[in-house]
Amino acid sequence: MVFVKDLSKIGRPLNKCIIVDNVAENFVLQPDNGIFIKSWFEDTSDTALLELAPLLKQIVQKNVKDVREALRKFRDQMLEQI
C-alpha cells in the first residue's frame, strides 16, 4: 500500500523540507525532497537514520538554501560510487 505524502499540504517552504521514507512512491509528488531508505520493520539492528545523520547535519551546518539541491548532489555522488 502506498501513502503519498504531499509536502505542499503542511504549509512550509519546500526548499527546507525533507521526506525520509522506505517507500519511494510515498514522496512521488516531491521526489527531489525525498530520501529513500531501506525498510526497518522488525530490524532491531537498523541504523538507516544514524547513517543519514552526517548528511542531515551538513545540510544544517552549511545553512543550505535549498535542500533539494543538496539532495540532488548527494544522489549524484552515490551514483558515481556505483
Backbone as XML, in Angstrom:
<?xml version="1.0"?>
<chain id="A" units="angstrom">
  <residue number="1" name="MET">
    <atom name="N" x="0.837" y="-1.173" z="0.000"/>
    <atom name="CA" x="0.000" y="0.000" z="0.000"/>
    <atom name="C" x="0.890" y="1.247" z="0.000"/>
  </residue>
  <residue number="2" name="VAL">
    <atom name="N" x="0.500" y="2.238" z="-0.763"/>
    <atom name="CA" x="1.259" y="3.479" z="-0.888"/>
    <atom name="C" x="0.491" y="4.607" z="-0.206"/>
  </residue>
  <residue number="3" name="PHE">
    <atom name="N" x="1.189" y="5.382" z="0.595"/>
    <atom name="CA" x="0.626" y="6.567" z="1.236"/>
    <atom name="C" x="1.388" y="7.767" z="0.708"/>
  </residue>
  <residue number="4" name="VAL">
    <atom name="N" x="0.882" y="8.376" z="-0.351"/>
    <atom name="CA" x="1.565" y="9.509" z="-0.962"/>
    <atom name="C" x="1.553" y="10.681" z="0.018"/>
  </residue>
  <residue number="5" name="LYS">
    <atom name="N" x="2.727" y="11.208" z="0.266"/>
    <atom name="CA" x="2.882" y="12.334" z="1.186"/>
    <atom name="C" x="3.072" y="13.598" z="0.368"/>
  </residue>
  <residue number="6" name="ASP">
    <atom name="N" x="2.231" y="14.576" z="0.593"/>
    <atom name="CA" x="2.258" y="15.829" z="-0.152"/>
    <atom name="C" x="2.742" y="16.940" z="0.759"/>
  </residue>
  <residue number="7" name="LEU">
    <atom name="N" x="4.020" y="17.313" z="0.596"/>
    <atom name="CA" x="4.600" y="18.351" z="1.442"/>
    <atom name="C" x="3.925" y="19.705" z="1.279"/>
  </residue>
  <residue number="8" name="SER">
    <atom name="N" x="3.284" y="19.930" z="0.143"/>
    <atom name="CA" x="2.634" y="21.228" z="-0.065"/>
    <atom name="C" x="1.489" y="21.443" z="0.920"/>
  </residue>
  <residue number="9" name="LYS">
    <atom name="N" x="1.002" y="20.387" z="1.519"/>
    <atom name="CA" x="-0.121" y="20.473" z="2.461"/>
    <atom name="C" x="0.294" y="20.940" z="3.857"/>
  </residue>
  <residue number="10" name="ILE">
    <atom name="N" x="1.591" y="20.933" z="4.161"/>
    <atom name="CA" x="1.996" y="21.306" z="5.520"/>
    <atom name="C" x="2.296" y="22.799" z="5.658"/>
  </residue>
  <residue number="11" name="GLY">
    <atom name="N" x="2.267" y="23.530" z="4.557"/>
    <atom name="CA" x="2.422" y="24.978" z="4.627"/>
    <atom name="C" x="3.824" y="25.464" z="4.944"/>
  </residue>
  <residue number="12" name="ARG">
    <atom name="N" x="4.816" y="24.670" z="4.631"/>
    <atom name="CA" x="6.212" y="25.067" z="4.864"/>
    <atom name="C" x="6.935" y="25.151" z="3.528"/>
  </residue>
  <residue number="13" name="PRO">
    <atom name="N" x="7.988" y="25.939" z="3.473"/>
    <atom name="CA" x="8.721" y="26.065" z="2.209"/>
    <atom name="C" x="9.338" y="24.724" z="1.791"/>
  </residue>
  <residue number="14" name="LEU">
    <atom name="N" x="9.099" y="24.328" z="0.552"/>
    <atom name="CA" x="9.619" y="23.048" z="0.065"/>
    <atom name="C" x="11.142" y="23.016" z="0.022"/>
  </residue>
  <residue number="15" name="ASN">
    <atom name="N" x="11.764" y="24.184" z="-0.071"/>
    <atom name="CA" x="13.226" y="24.211" z="-0.119"/>
    <atom name="C" x="13.859" y="23.880" z="1.236"/>
  </residue>
  <residue number="16" name="LYS">
    <atom name="N" x="13.020" y="23.719" z="2.274"/>
    <atom name="CA" x="13.523" y="23.398" z="3.612"/>
    <atom name="C" x="12.982" y="22.079" z="4.163"/>
  </residue>
  <residue number="17" name="CYS">
    <atom name="N" x="12.264" y="21.308" z="3.342"/>
    <atom name="CA" x="11.618" y="20.069" z="3.810"/>
    <atom name="C" x="12.239" y="18.837" z="3.176"/>
  </residue>
  <residue number="18" name="ILE">
    <atom name="N" x="12.403" y="17.809" z="3.993"/>
    <atom name="CA" x="12.928" y="16.522" z="3.533"/>
    <atom name="C" x="11.986" y="15.424" z="4.012"/>
  </residue>
  <residue number="19" name="ILE">
    <atom name="N" x="11.703" y="14.482" z="3.122"/>
    <atom name="CA" x="10.944" y="13.285" z="3.477"/>
    <atom name="C" x="11.927" y="12.118" z="3.516"/>
  </residue>
  <residue number="20" name="VAL">
    <atom name="N" x="11.933" y="11.385" z="4.611"/>
    <atom name="CA" x="12.725" y="10.161" z="4.720"/>
    <atom name="C" x="11.721" y="9.022" z="4.801"/>
  </residue>
  <residue number="21" name="ASP">
    <atom name="N" x="11.784" y="8.118" z="3.832"/>
    <atom name="CA" x="10.780" y="7.060" z="3.773"/>
    <atom name="C" x="11.371" y="5.804" z="3.160"/>
  </residue>
  <residue number="22" name="ASN">
    <atom name="N" x="10.779" y="4.671" z="3.503"/>
    <atom name="CA" x="11.227" y="3.392" z="2.951"/>
    <atom name="C" x="10.405" y="2.968" z="1.729"/>
  </residue>
  <residue number="23" name="VAL">
    <atom name="N" x="9.510" y="3.843" z="1.271"/>
    <atom name="CA" x="8.733" y="3.592" z="0.053"/>
    <atom name="C" x="8.855" y="4.839" z="-0.824"/>
  </residue>
  <residue number="24" name="ALA">
    <atom name="N" x="9.606" y="4.732" z="-1.905"/>
    <atom name="CA" x="9.855" y="5.897" z="-2.765"/>
    <atom name="C" x="8.571" y="6.490" z="-3.331"/>
  </residue>
  <residue number="25" name="GLU">
    <atom name="N" x="7.581" y="5.656" z="-3.576"/>
    <atom name="CA" x="6.317" y="6.147" z="-4.122"/>
    <atom name="C" x="5.610" y="7.101" z="-3.159"/>
  </residue>
  <residue number="26" name="ASN">
    <atom name="N" x="5.941" y="7.028" z="-1.880"/>
    <atom name="CA" x="5.310" y="7.901" z="-0.892"/>
    <atom name="C" x="5.692" y="9.369" z="-1.088"/>
  </residue>
  <residue number="27" name="PHE">
    <atom name="N" x="6.833" y="9.631" z="-1.722"/>
    <atom name="CA" x="7.208" y="11.020" z="-1.958"/>
    <atom name="C" x="7.262" y="11.361" z="-3.452"/>
  </residue>
  <residue number="28" name="VAL">
    <atom name="N" x="6.390" y="10.716" z="-4.215"/>
    <atom name="CA" x="6.335" y="10.914" z="-5.664"/>
    <atom name="C" x="5.950" y="12.352" z="-6.049"/>
  </residue>
  <residue number="29" name="LEU">
    <atom name="N" x="5.195" y="13.048" z="-5.217"/>
    <atom name="CA" x="4.789" y="14.419" z="-5.542"/>
    <atom name="C" x="5.932" y="15.417" z="-5.411"/>
  </residue>
  <residue number="30" name="GLN">
    <atom name="N" x="6.876" y="15.127" z="-4.547"/>
    <atom name="CA" x="8.064" y="15.973" z="-4.386"/>
    <atom name="C" x="9.305" y="15.074" z="-4.329"/>
  </residue>
  <residue number="31" name="PRO">
    <atom name="N" x="9.636" y="14.432" z="-5.430"/>
    <atom name="CA" x="10.745" y="13.464" z="-5.403"/>
    <atom name="C" x="12.091" y="14.074" z="-5.035"/>
  </residue>
  <residue number="32" name="ASP">
    <atom name="N" x="12.287" y="15.344" z="-5.357"/>
    <atom name="CA" x="13.568" y="15.975" z="-5.015"/>
    <atom name="C" x="13.723" y="16.219" z="-3.524"/>
  </residue>
  <residue number="33" name="ASN">
    <atom name="N" x="12.635" y="16.124" z="-2.781"/>
    <atom name="CA" x="12.678" y="16.314" z="-1.340"/>
    <atom name="C" x="12.837" y="14.993" z="-0.594"/>
  </residue>
  <residue number="34" name="GLY">
    <atom name="N" x="12.862" y="13.882" z="-1.310"/>
    <atom name="CA" x="12.846" y="12.586" z="-0.660"/>
    <atom name="C" x="14.189" y="11.908" z="-0.540"/>
  </residue>
  <residue number="35" name="ILE">
    <atom name="N" x="14.335" y="11.189" z="0.549"/>
    <atom name="CA" x="15.474" y="10.292" z="0.755"/>
    <atom name="C" x="14.886" y="8.907" z="0.985"/>
  </residue>
  <residue number="36" name="PHE">
    <atom name="N" x="15.255" y="7.992" z="0.115"/>
    <atom name="CA" x="14.780" y="6.618" z="0.216"/>
    <atom name="C" x="15.735" y="5.836" z="1.110"/>
  </residue>
  <residue number="37" name="ILE">
    <atom name="N" x="15.182" y="5.143" z="2.096"/>
    <atom name="CA" x="15.993" y="4.286" z="2.960"/>
    <atom name="C" x="15.406" y="2.873" z="2.946"/>
  </residue>
  <residue number="38" name="LYS">
    <atom name="N" x="16.224" y="1.912" z="3.335"/>
    <atom name="CA" x="15.739" y="0.531" z="3.371"/>
    <atom name="C" x="14.717" y="0.384" z="4.489"/>
  </residue>
  <residue number="39" name="SER">
    <atom name="N" x="13.868" y="-0.580" z="4.337"/>
    <atom name="CA" x="12.832" y="-0.834" z="5.327"/>
    <atom name="C" x="13.462" y="-1.282" z="6.640"/>
  </residue>
  <residue number="40" name="TRP">
    <atom name="N" x="12.872" y="-0.867" z="7.742"/>
    <atom name="CA" x="13.422" y="-1.164" z="9.058"/>
    <atom name="C" x="12.518" y="-2.050" z="9.908"/>
  </residue>
  <residue number="41" name="PHE">
    <atom name="N" x="11.387" y="-2.428" z="9.378"/>
    <atom name="CA" x="10.426" y="-3.198" z="10.167"/>
    <atom name="C" x="11.063" y="-4.450" z="10.752"/>
  </residue>
  <residue number="42" name="GLU">
    <atom name="N" x="10.900" y="-4.607" z="12.042"/>
    <atom name="CA" x="11.391" y="-5.767" z="12.787"/>
    <atom name="C" x="12.905" y="-5.948" z="12.695"/>
  </residue>
  <residue number="43" name="ASP">
    <atom name="N" x="13.622" y="-4.890" z="12.346"/>
    <atom name="CA" x="15.075" y="-4.955" z="12.278"/>
    <atom name="C" x="15.645" y="-4.209" z="13.479"/>
  </residue>
  <residue number="44" name="THR">
    <atom name="N" x="15.967" y="-4.931" z="14.508"/>
    <atom name="CA" x="16.459" y="-4.311" z="15.736"/>
    <atom name="C" x="17.858" y="-3.723" z="15.584"/>
  </residue>
  <residue number="45" name="SER">
    <atom name="N" x="18.529" y="-4.048" z="14.495"/>
    <atom name="CA" x="19.872" y="-3.505" z="14.267"/>
    <atom name="C" x="19.872" y="-2.407" z="13.206"/>
  </residue>
  <residue number="46" name="ASP">
    <atom name="N" x="18.699" y="-1.864" z="12.900"/>
    <atom name="CA" x="18.570" y="-0.827" z="11.885"/>
    <atom name="C" x="19.383" y="0.415" z="12.250"/>
  </residue>
  <residue number="47" name="THR">
    <atom name="N" x="20.140" y="0.933" z="11.281"/>
    <atom name="CA" x="20.953" y="2.131" z="11.500"/>
    <atom name="C" x="20.749" y="3.174" z="10.403"/>
  </residue>
  <residue number="48" name="ALA">
    <atom name="N" x="19.675" y="3.052" z="9.646"/>
    <atom name="CA" x="19.466" y="3.935" z="8.499"/>
    <atom name="C" x="19.487" y="5.417" z="8.879"/>
  </residue>
  <residue number="49" name="LEU">
    <atom name="N" x="18.805" y="5.790" z="9.941"/>
    <atom name="CA" x="18.797" y="7.200" z="10.336"/>
    <atom name="C" x="20.155" y="7.649" z="10.861"/>
  </residue>
  <residue number="50" name="LEU">
    <atom name="N" x="20.843" y="6.774" z="11.560"/>
    <atom name="CA" x="22.200" y="7.115" z="12.011"/>
    <atom name="C" x="23.124" y="7.343" z="10.823"/>
  </residue>
  <residue number="51" name="GLU">
    <atom name="N" x="22.953" y="6.540" z="9.784"/>
    <atom name="CA" x="23.777" y="6.694" z="8.592"/>
    <atom name="C" x="23.462" y="7.987" z="7.847"/>
  </residue>
  <residue number="52" name="LEU">
    <atom name="N" x="22.242" y="8.470" z="7.971"/>
    <atom name="CA" x="21.848" y="9.731" z="7.339"/>
    <atom name="C" x="22.290" y="10.952" z="8.134"/>
  </residue>
  <residue number="53" name="ALA">
    <atom name="N" x="22.573" y="10.778" z="9.400"/>
    <atom name="CA" x="22.892" y="11.904" z="10.276"/>
    <atom name="C" x="23.982" y="12.829" z="9.716"/>
  </residue>
  <residue number="54" name="PRO">
    <atom name="N" x="25.102" y="12.313" z="9.195"/>
    <atom name="CA" x="26.127" y="13.230" z="8.673"/>
    <atom name="C" x="25.600" y="14.126" z="7.537"/>
  </residue>
  <residue number="55" name="LEU">
    <atom name="N" x="24.807" y="13.557" z="6.641"/>
    <atom name="CA" x="24.234" y="14.346" z="5.550"/>
    <atom name="C" x="23.302" y="15.418" z="6.100"/>
  </residue>
  <residue number="56" name="LEU">
    <atom name="N" x="22.419" y="15.033" z="6.995"/>
    <atom name="CA" x="21.460" y="15.982" z="7.556"/>
    <atom name="C" x="22.163" y="17.070" z="8.366"/>
  </residue>
  <residue number="57" name="LYS">
    <atom name="N" x="23.177" y="16.698" z="9.128"/>
    <atom name="CA" x="23.948" y="17.690" z="9.887"/>
    <atom name="C" x="24.642" y="18.672" z="8.954"/>
  </residue>
  <residue number="58" name="GLN">
    <atom name="N" x="25.203" y="18.156" z="7.867"/>
    <atom name="CA" x="25.896" y="19.008" z="6.913"/>
    <atom name="C" x="24.924" y="20.010" z="6.275"/>
  </residue>
  <residue number="59" name="ILE">
    <atom name="N" x="23.740" y="19.569" z="5.957"/>
    <atom name="CA" x="22.730" y="20.457" z="5.385"/>
    <atom name="C" x="22.421" y="21.593" z="6.355"/>
  </residue>
  <residue number="60" name="VAL">
    <atom name="N" x="22.304" y="21.266" z="7.633"/>
    <atom name="CA" x="22.013" y="22.282" z="8.649"/>
    <atom name="C" x="23.218" y="23.195" z="8.863"/>
  </residue>
  <residue number="61" name="GLN">
    <atom name="N" x="24.393" y="22.615" z="9.036"/>
    <atom name="CA" x="25.591" y="23.398" z="9.332"/>
    <atom name="C" x="25.947" y="24.360" z="8.204"/>
  </residue>
  <residue number="62" name="LYS">
    <atom name="N" x="25.719" y="23.937" z="6.970"/>
    <atom name="CA" x="26.023" y="24.805" z="5.824"/>
    <atom name="C" x="24.893" y="25.779" z="5.520"/>
  </residue>
  <residue number="63" name="ASN">
    <atom name="N" x="23.818" y="25.698" z="6.308"/>
    <atom name="CA" x="22.658" y="26.572" z="6.110"/>
    <atom name="C" x="22.233" y="26.560" z="4.633"/>
  </residue>
  <residue number="64" name="VAL">
    <atom name="N" x="22.072" y="25.349" z="4.125"/>
    <atom name="CA" x="21.716" y="25.145" z="2.721"/>
    <atom name="C" x="20.412" y="25.878" z="2.406"/>
  </residue>
  <residue number="65" name="LYS">
    <atom name="N" x="20.431" y="26.650" z="1.340"/>
    <atom name="CA" x="19.248" y="27.429" z="0.946"/>
    <atom name="C" x="18.136" y="26.546" z="0.407"/>
  </residue>
  <residue number="66" name="ASP">
    <atom name="N" x="18.508" y="25.467" z="-0.291"/>
    <atom name="CA" x="17.511" y="24.580" z="-0.889"/>
    <atom name="C" x="17.951" y="23.133" z="-0.696"/>
  </residue>
  <residue number="67" name="VAL">
    <atom name="N" x="17.261" y="22.420" z="0.168"/>
    <atom name="CA" x="17.635" y="21.036" z="0.462"/>
    <atom name="C" x="17.547" y="20.148" z="-0.770"/>
  </residue>
  <residue number="68" name="ARG">
    <atom name="N" x="16.696" y="20.519" z="-1.707"/>
    <atom name="CA" x="16.543" y="19.702" z="-2.919"/>
    <atom name="C" x="17.835" y="19.667" z="-3.715"/>
  </residue>
  <residue number="69" name="GLU">
    <atom name="N" x="18.526" y="20.789" z="-3.787"/>
    <atom name="CA" x="19.811" y="20.831" z="-4.484"/>
    <atom name="C" x="20.850" y="19.989" z="-3.739"/>
  </residue>
  <residue number="70" name="ALA">
    <atom name="N" x="20.877" y="20.080" z="-2.427"/>
    <atom name="CA" x="21.815" y="19.279" z="-1.637"/>
    <atom name="C" x="21.535" y="17.788" z="-1.816"/>
  </residue>
  <residue number="71" name="LEU">
    <atom name="N" x="20.263" y="17.418" z="-1.844"/>
    <atom name="CA" x="19.911" y="16.009" z="-2.022"/>
    <atom name="C" x="20.240" y="15.531" z="-3.429"/>
  </residue>
  <residue number="72" name="ARG">
    <atom name="N" x="20.090" y="16.390" z="-4.432"/>
    <atom name="CA" x="20.478" y="16.024" z="-5.806"/>
    <atom name="C" x="21.975" y="15.734" z="-5.863"/>
  </residue>
  <residue number="73" name="LYS">
    <atom name="N" x="22.774" y="16.595" z="-5.253"/>
    <atom name="CA" x="24.224" y="16.390" z="-5.231"/>
    <atom name="C" x="24.571" y="15.090" z="-4.520"/>
  </residue>
  <residue number="74" name="PHE">
    <atom name="N" x="23.889" y="14.826" z="-3.419"/>
    <atom name="CA" x="24.116" y="13.586" z="-2.680"/>
    <atom name="C" x="23.798" y="12.379" z="-3.552"/>
  </residue>
  <residue number="75" name="ARG">
    <atom name="N" x="22.664" y="12.419" z="-4.243"/>
    <atom name="CA" x="22.281" y="11.305" z="-5.131"/>
    <atom name="C" x="23.298" y="11.118" z="-6.241"/>
  </residue>
  <residue number="76" name="ASP">
    <atom name="N" x="23.759" y="12.228" z="-6.825"/>
    <atom name="CA" x="24.756" y="12.143" z="-7.890"/>
    <atom name="C" x="26.056" y="11.501" z="-7.382"/>
  </residue>
  <residue number="77" name="GLN">
    <atom name="N" x="26.459" y="11.882" z="-6.180"/>
    <atom name="CA" x="27.671" y="11.289" z="-5.596"/>
    <atom name="C" x="27.485" y="9.796" z="-5.347"/>
  </residue>
  <residue number="78" name="MET">
    <atom name="N" x="26.304" y="9.405" z="-4.897"/>
    <atom name="CA" x="26.040" y="7.991" z="-4.651"/>
    <atom name="C" x="26.075" y="7.205" z="-5.962"/>
  </residue>
  <residue number="79" name="LEU">
    <atom name="N" x="25.510" y="7.781" z="-7.040"/>
    <atom name="CA" x="25.526" y="7.101" z="-8.336"/>
    <atom name="C" x="26.945" y="6.956" z="-8.874"/>
  </residue>
  <residue number="80" name="GLU">
    <atom name="N" x="27.807" y="7.940" z="-8.628"/>
    <atom name="CA" x="29.192" y="7.863" z="-9.081"/>
    <atom name="C" x="29.939" y="6.727" z="-8.407"/>
  </residue>
  <residue number="81" name="GLN">
    <atom name="N" x="29.551" y="6.393" z="-7.190"/>
    <atom name="CA" x="30.218" y="5.329" z="-6.441"/>
    <atom name="C" x="29.807" y="3.934" z="-6.901"/>
  </residue>
  <residue number="82" name="ILE">
    <atom name="N" x="28.720" y="3.859" z="-7.646"/>
    <atom name="CA" x="28.226" y="2.553" z="-8.093"/>
    <atom name="C" x="28.994" y="2.090" z="-9.315"/>
  </residue>
</chain>
